Amino acid sequence: MLPAPRRAHRAGIMPCSAVTELGVVRPLPRAPMKTAAQMVNDAKVRLQKEVVAILRRSGPDQARNTWYHILLDPKLSTELASYDLDAPPRQSHLTKVAFPDYNRDDVNAALQAGAHLNNLYALACGRSHIAKDSAGRYLQGKKGLKIVSNAKA
C-alpha cells in the first residue's frame, strides 16, 4: 500500500498530525502550557524585574540617566534588544511600571506574578485593576494575575 499523499499547508499554519512513511497518522507533539512558576521564572519576566529594580534604586528623577547607563552595559543592552525592550516606547513603559501613578501594590504584585508589560503599564496608568475574590485575594489569570480593564464611562 502506498503512503498517503502529503497535503501542502499554508505558511504559518502547522498541521496537527503527520503521516509516517507507512501511512500511519500520528499526532504531532504540542508544546505544553507553562505553569505559573514557569511564567515567573521566564527570562523576559526576570529581565523586566531586574530593569524595574535598577530604575527604582536610581529614583524617578534619575530615570533618563539610568536608561543611558543601562544601554551602555553591553550584556544588559543586548539582552534588552533580544526581547525588544530597548525601544523608546518599551523604555517609557518600564519606567512607568517602576514609578506608577496608581495601584503601586497591584503593579508590584502583577510584576512578581509575571504579567505582560502592556498589562503592567495599564495598571500603572490606572486604566485597569487586578481582579480579586470575595476574600480580597488576587485571582490567577492565563499569564500572571487576572488584570481587568476599567469600565469606560
CORPEMO-V466892 format. One line per field, one symbol per residue. ss: DSSP state (H for helix, E for strand, - for the rest). phi: phi as a letter, one per 20 degrees, with the letter a starting at -180 (. if undefined). Layout:
# CORPEMO-V466892
ss: ???
phi: ???
This chain:
# CORPEMO-V466892
ss: ----------------EEE-----EEE--------HHHHH--HHHHHHHHHHHHHHHH-HHHHHHHHHHHHH-HHHHHHHHH-----HHHHHHHHHHH-----HHHHHHHHHH---HHHHHHHHH--EEE-E-----E-E----E-EEE----
phi: .efffeefdffndefebcdffeneecfffdffffefffffefffffffffffffffffnffdffffffffffffffffffffdleefgffffffffffcffclgffffffffenffffffffffenebbefcefenefeedfcnefddfffee
